[in-house]
Structures are given as structure tokens and as C-alpha cells.
Amino acid sequence: MTVTGTEQQVPWDLSFLRVGTAVTAALTAVAAPVAGLLAGWDAAVAVLLGAAVVTFFFALSGLVIAWAGKHGDAFTLPAALGSFFVKILVLAAVLQSLPADGWVDRRTLAWTVVAGALLWSVVQQRWVWTRRLYYVTPPAPPRARTPAPPSTGGTPPPPESPATRG
């Protein structure tokens, strides 16, 4: 985000990537063995692959949007929509290129991607809701006033504000 007037660059905060990756890894560590026991090891591989794809896609989008925002706030929406379009095309190509009876269960992979995208959406929403994100530049904090030097006699210093009646 560019601050108007001062030309100061405020870095884009990508800390949600760390949280999303940690949550995804924890849930994948539980879901992959469960899928392997219940639906076969091709389903477990699908869960691992799906979690990796979703994590990679969200990290890539975050980096692309942050890069675009570094160059101008007006570029963030086209970067977000463009990266989403490219990701959908890549995901469709990956799902179509996998054989129906292959080493990975395509249906489990697709559902893992859907569940992972919803999980990452919740992580991002919580991240946004718990941060102080300003849509305008916040005002500068007030400065502390320096105390007046002690008087050595003579006339007293003028009052800081005019006297009030009453």
C-alpha cells in the first residue's frame, strides 16, 4: 500500500501464509492417514497432493498480490483475478491429466482442494478480522511537550492557556 504524499511504502503483511500453512499441515497430518485407512492409500496421496496444491496456490496468490500492491494499489485487483484465473486453468489441467485409475484418487483430490480452499478462506477471514487494517493513513501520534525550564526569578512565564472566568 502506498501512503499518499510521503511516497512511503508500507509492506504488505503476508503473515497469514504462515498460519494457513500450519493449520493445513496439522489437518493434513490427521486427514491423510484417515483417508488412507478408510478409502485406500491412493486417497491418502490425494489428500497430501491436494493440501500441497492449495497451500502453493494461496502462497502464490499472496505473493503476486503483494508484488502488485508494491507497484500500486490499482494493480491488486487485476493481479488477484489474473492469478485466480491461471490457478483454475492449472488445476483443471492437473485434474484432467491424472488417469482415472491412477496412483491418486481424482475425486478425493478435488474434494481436498475444495476443503482446503474453504479452510484457507476461513484463515484469511480470521486474519483480517483480528488485525488493525486502516483504509486511510492513521493520524500521527501526539508529540510529548517538553517541560519548561525552571524559573530563576523575575516575571513568571505566561500561562499556557488564557485564564477563564468563572
N, C-alpha and C positions, 0 to 999 in steps of 0.2 A: 504494500500500500504506500503510495507516495503522499507525503504531507505537503499540502499546498503552501506556497510562499517560501518555505525554507528549503525546499528541494532535498529534504532529509528522507532517506529510505528506511522504512520500518520493515524489519524482516518478517516474512510470513512464518507463522508458527505451524510446524509440521509435527508437533508432539503427539497428535492423535495417531500417527503411524506406529509409534512405539506401543501405545495402549492397545490399538487394534491388533497388532501382531501378537502381543502377549495373550490377549483373550482368544484369538484364533488358535494359537498354539496349544493353549490349555484345553480348549474344547475339542480340537483335533486329536489330542493325545487320548481323550476318552472315546471320541466317536469312531476313530479308525479301528481299534480292536473290537468294539461292539459291532460295527458293521462287518468286520471280518468273521466274527463268530456267528452272527445271525444270517448273513447273506453271502458269505464266501470272501475269499481274500482278494478277488477282483474288485469287490465293493470297498474293501479297506484301502486298496490302492487308489480307487476313485475318490475316496474321502481325502486322502493325502494330496492327491493331484488337484482336486477342487479347491481345497484350502490354500494351496500354494498359488493357484491361478488368481483367486480373489485377492489374496494379500498382495501379489505382484501388481494386479490391475489398480487397486486402490493406492498403492505406493506410487505407481507411475502417474496416475491422475493427480495426486497431491503435488508431486514434483513438477509436472507440466503446468499446473495452475499457479504454483508459486513462482515458477520461472516467468510465466506470462505476466503475473501481477508485479513482478520486479521491473518489468519494462513498461507497465502502465495498467491501471485498473480496468481500462476499457477492453483489454485483451483477455481477461479472465474468463468471461462467459464463452467467447468463441473457443478458447483453449479447452474448457470443460466439455463443451458439446462435441468438439472435434475429437477429443480423446475418448469420450464415451462411444462415439460412432465407430472409431477404429477398434476399440475393445470388443464391441458387439460383433464386428466383422471377424476379428481374430478368434473369438470364442466360437462363433458359428463354424468357421473353418476347422478349428480343432475338433469340435464335436462331430463334424461330418467326416473328418479324415480317420477317425477311430473305427476299426472294424466292429461290426455288431457282436461278434463272438470273440472279441479280443481279450487282451490282458487287463483291460479296465472296463468296468460296467458303466456304459454311457449314461444310463438313466440315473444311477447314483451320482455320477459326476455332475450331471446337470442339476439335480436337486441340491447337491452340496454347494454348487455355485450360487443358486438362489438363496439358500440358507445363509451362506457366507456373506452375500451382498446385503441381506437384511441385518445380519449381525453387525457388519461394518457401518451400516446406516445408523443403527442404534448407538454405536460407539461414537460416531461423529456427532450425532444429535446431543448426546450427553456431554461431549467435549465442548460443543458450542454453548449449551445451556449453562455450563458451570464456569465459563470464562467471562472476564470483562472485555468485551469486544466493543470498541467505540466505532460508531458510524461517522462521527466527526472527530476532529482532533480535540482531545480534552484540554481544558484550560491549564495553564502553568500553575503549580502550587504557589501559595503566597510566600513572599520572602519574609524572613525574620528581620525585624528592625533592630538596628544596633542601638544599645543604650547610650544616652547622652553622658559625656564625661562629668565627673563630679564638679560641683560649683566650688570656686575658691573664694567666694565673697563677691561683693558688688551687687549688681542688679540680678534678680532671679531670671532664669531663662523664660522665654514666653511659653504660655501653656500650649499644649499640643492641639487643643481644640478650643474654640471660643467658649467663654462661660455662658451658661444658660440661666435664665431667670426661673425661679420658682422652685 
